[in-house]
Amino acid sequence: MKQITISIITFSLLCACGNNARNSHAKIELCNTQVINITTDSPHLIRTDHAKSITTEELIGMLSSVDYIKLDSSEPIGQIDKMIVTKDKILILDSFSAQQIFVFDKTGKLLYRIKNKGRGPKEYISIWDMQVDTIRNEILLNDALARSYLYFSINDGQFIRREKGIANCYVTRIDSLFVNLQNNGQDFNDKENWAILVTDKDSIMYKGFEFKPLQEGDYIVNSFYRDNDGSLLYTPINSDTVYQFTSPGTAYAKYVICQEKSIWKLCDERLSEPEICKLIRKNNYTRFNGKFLSARNHAIFQIQSKWTEYIIGKTFFWDKRNDIVYEWNTTPEINKQPAIRDIINPPIAVYNNTFVSTFPSSAVPKEYRNKLSTKLKNFLDTSTENDNPILVLYTLK
């Protein structure tokens, strides 16, 4: 089976979403724009500094169910940059390799692809982000380079309309307004520098989350997520705080990811991304990477930390019911004996109370497959190296 690259930890500099256009566009005037009202009183503290370390075998013992979906391989996925799971569909965004959106049903059958790359009115130059509106049955595609939002039918992938947007890297929606996540300096305004601009198409309604010195590098990740009730969550770059929007113009600090030595303690220092990585490797700082997948009873997130000479993403599980945090220890010396029936990985999507990850079948020797669950073994035995991945769907007790 083809090894799929998943964007869980991204250290690449995503300059194409902003800085390349800096010289060719006038600055955005923001002096009269209303500032988002942000409150920071009494966030819930998620104590990773008190986390209980568990092995993969112990984690599998905490699962209430595991299932697998083998994705149709008639059209190859190059890279999974984002996945959205709905009631009856699985949407996969491949931003840079195939530059398409792949839409599957819940059995893994490929329903259609959105592959309208080009410069026509129904086409996109780039495809940086996607969102799904299950009320309007639309897929929103963010063309950051063309500063446009394109809409496609979720039923068959047909083009619906195109709307003019603003410079951004990622986008989501609150009601009819757009919440645009920007890279440092992307508004081309030397006097103001905001991470979030809320717009009505290309008209700016609100600005918020002014960049701190630690955030002024060229490091950017998509840190828009949804809580289990559908509300919008956002984590500023390098921050340890997850904010929830209650309206387009109001937000509050909902969670703080507590770490013994968070890089956010240096928020007033102007450090480049290589300097931050050096502090993680050499001085044992850690960084919450902004990924926060929230189900009804649990949330899963990652913290970047040192392992030997590398930086890895440590996965944490937070049980909301009893406020216990578990650190999933995946180091080889801890997990000497692999789990014998089910294999799971850190999730890349969540739906209701189910987390979804991918499974790299090429890493499983044939002599080990007889120990796996029957469904997974059958999928592996009928897979080839170039196939699309198997999805793993699991819920925690």
N, C-alpha and C positions, 0 to 999 in steps of 0.2 A: 504494500500500500504506500502511496505517495506520502512523504513526510510533509505535513502542512505547517507552515510558520504562523504562529499566533502572536499577535501584538499584545502581550501581557506586560512586559517591561520594555519600554522604548527609550533608548538613549540617543537615537538619531535626531538630528536637528531638522525640524520640519519647517524649513525656511520658505518652501514654495507656497505655503498658505498665507504668507504675509510680506516678508522682506523683499522679495523679488519685485514686487509692485510698488515699493516705496517711492521710487524715483519718478514714477509715471502718473501719479494721482495726487490731487490736491488734498490737503489735510481736512479732516472732519471737524467742523466747528462744534464744540461741546459746551461752551461757556454758559449757555442758557438752558442746558439740559438738566432735568431733574435727577437728583442722586437717589439711588435705591436706598430705602431705609433698612439698615442692617442692625439687628440687635444681637448681642453676644451674652446675654444673661443665662446662666444656669444650663449649659449644654450637658448632655449625658456623657459621662466619662467612660470610654471603653478601654479597660486597663490591660493593654498588651504587656505592660511591664509586670503584671501578675498572672500571665497566661500559664495554663497547664500544657506542658509539652506532650504530644501524643504521636505514636508511630502510624504508618499507613495501615497496618493491621488493626490497630485500635480504632482508627477512624472508620474503617469499613465495618467494624463491629457496632458503630454508632448509627449506621444507615438503616432506615426503615424500608427502603426499596431502591433497586437499581434496574434500569432498563437500557436497551441499546437500539439505535437506529442506524442502519447502513445507508449512507447517502448514495443516490444514483450517481454513477460515474460517467454518464454519457457526455458530460461537459466538465472538463477539469477545473477545479478551484486551485488557484495558485497560492493565495495567502488569505487567511481569515483575519480581517481587520476589525470586524464587528459582527455580532450575531444578535438578532432579535427573534424571540419566540412568541407567537401568538396562540390563540385557541386552536387554530387548525393549520398554521404555517410556520416554517422556519426560514428566515431571511438571512443571507450571508453576504456581507460586503467585502469585496476584494478590490481595494482602492488602487493598487499599484501594479499588480501582476496582470490579471485578466481585465481590471478596470470595469467590473460589472457587478450587478447584484444578482445573486442566485436565489430563487424562491422554490422551496420544497414543501410537500405536504408532510404530515406527521408519520407517514410510512417511509419517508426518504425519497419519494418519487420527485424528480425535477419537474416542476410545473411550467416555469418560464424563466427567462433571463432578461434583465434590463441591460442592454448593451448599445446604447445610443451615443457612443462617443463620436464627437465631431464638432463642427462649428455652426450647424444649422439651428433653427429656432426650437426644434424638438430634441436637441442633442446637448451633451455636456462636454466641456473641455477636461475637467477634472471631476473626481467623485470622492470628496473628502469625508462625507458623513451621510447617514440616512436616518430617518425617523419614520415611524408608522403611526398613522391616525386611524384607529380601528372604528371610530365613530363615522368619519367620512369615507372610510375604506380607501385611504390614499397612502402612498409611499412618498415621503419628502426626500428628495436628493439635493444635497448641498454642493453646488459647483463653486468652490471657493475662488478659483482663478477667474471665472466669468462673472463673479458676484451675482449669482442667480440661484433661485430656488426652483427646482423642477418637480412636478407632481405626476405620479403614475398610478394607475388603478391597481389596487392590491389583488383584485380578482384575476386580471389577465396581463398586467404589466403594460397596458397601453398608455401612451402619453395623454395627459389631461390638460396641463397648462404650465406656463412659465411666469415667474414673478421676479422683479428686480430686487436684489439684496444689497448688502454692504460687504466690505472686506471682513473676512473672518477665517477661522480655522475649522470650527465646529458650530453646529446650530441645533437647537431644540425649540419647542414651542410651549407657551403657556396661553391657553385659549387661542385667540387669533393672532397673538403677537409672537415675534421671533426673539429668542435669547441667543445672542451671538457671543461665542467665546473667541477672544482675540489673543494673538501673540503680542509680546512686548513691542510697542511702537507701531502696531499695525494700523492705528487710526491716523498716523502721519501728523500727529499733533505734538509739538515740542513742549507745550505748556501743561498738557494733561495726558495721563496714561492709565487707561482703564481696561480691566480684563473682560468685563461684561458690558455689552451694549444691547439694550432691548429695543426692538424696532417694530414698526408697522411697515413691512416690506423694507423700503430704503429710507424711511423717516424715523429718526432716532427719538425714542420716547424717554428712556432712562439710561443712566450710566451707573456703574457700580464696581466695587472691588478694585480699588486703585492699587497699582503694583507697588509692592515693597521692594527695597533694594535687592533682596535675595531672589526676586522673581524677574529680574530685568535681563536675564540671559535669553538664549534662543531655544530653550527647552520647553516643549509644549506637549501635553497629552490630553486626550478627550476625557474629561472628568465629569461629564453630565451622566447621571444615572437616575433611576426612578425608585422611590421607596415602594414598599409593598402596597401602599394605598394609591399609588400613581403620582404622588407629588414629586416635584423636581428636586433632585439633590445635586449640589455642586461643591467641589473642593478646589480652592485656588491652588495654583502650582506651588509645590514644595510645602504647602500648609499641612497641618495635622487636624484641621477642623472641617467637618462636613456641614454645609449649610443647606437649609430647605427653603425654597421659595413658597410663600403663601399667596402671593399675587405677583404680577409682573414688576411691581415697584417695591415689594417688601420681601425680606428674607431674614432668617435667624439662624444662629449657630445651634445645630441639633445634636451633633456628636463631636467629641474630641477623641482622637486616637492617641492615647497616652503611651509614650515611649520613654525609655530611660534616658536616651540621648538623641532627641529629635533634632534634625537639621533645622527645623523651624525656630529653634531657640536662637538661631543666627539670622533671623528675618531682616534685621536692620543692617546687615553686612552685604556689600555688593560682591558676589562671588560668581564666577563663571561655572558652567556645567562641569568642565574638567576639574575645577577646584572643589566642587561639591562632591564629585565622585571620589576624589582623593581623600577627602575627610571621611567618607564612608569606609573606604578601604584601609586607611592608615590610622584613623582616630576613633573608629567604632561608632560614628554617627549612623543614624538610621533615617529613612524617609518613607512616609506613607505615599504610595504612588497615585492616590486619587481614585483607584478602582474600588467601588463599594457596591456589591451585589446584595440586595436586600430581599429576603423572602418573608413569609409571615412570621416564622419562629426563629429564623437565623439570619445572620448576615455574614458574608465572606469578603475579606479584603486582603491586600498584600502590603508588606513593608519591605523596602529594599535594605539589605544589610550585607555585611561582609561574610564571605565563606571562603576560607583559605585566601588566595589573592584575588578572588572574583567578587562581584556584586550580584547577589541573587535576590529573588523575590520570595520572602517567607509568607506562607499562607496562614491566615488566622480565621477561625470560626467563632462567631459570637452567638451564644444562645441567649436570645432576648428574654426568655421566660425566667431564667434564674441568674442572668447577668454573668455567666461564666464565659471566659475567653479561652480557646484552645489554640495552641500553636502546632501546626502540622509539620512535624520534623521529618523531612525527606532525605536527610543526609545518608549516604550509603552505609556508614558504620552503624547507624541506628536501625536501618531497615535491611538487615542481612537476609532475612527470609521474606520473599515476596508473598503478597496475598494470593490465596490459591483459587479463589472463585471469581472475584470481580476486580477490575482495575479501574481506578478513577484518577482524574487529574484536576488541578484547579479549574474552576468554572470560568466560562467566558460569557455566559448568559444565565438568566433566571426567569422562570415563569411560575407565578403563584408560589408554591412551596418547593419547586423542583429546580435544581441547579443543573446546568448543561455544560459539559466539557467535551473535548475530542479525545480520540484514542489512537495513538500511533502504533498500528498493528505490526509494522515492520520491526519493532523492537522486541517482539515476543517470539522466542524460539519455538519451533514446531514441537519439540519434546516437552515443552511446558504447557502447551495448549490443552492437553487432556485434563489438566487440573482446573480449567476455567469452566464457567457456567456454560451450559449447552448452547444457548443462543449466541453468546459471544464466540464460542469455538466455531460454530457453523459459519458465522460471518467471516471470521479470520480464514477459515479453510477455503472460502469462495472468493477471497480478495487477492488482488495483485498489488505489486509495489506502487503502481501508478494510479490506483483507485482513490477516489475521494474518501475522507475520513469516516470512521464510525463515531457517532455521537453517543455520549454516555449521559443518561438522565438519572439523577439520584436525589433522594430526599433524606434528611436527617431526622432521627427520632425526636 
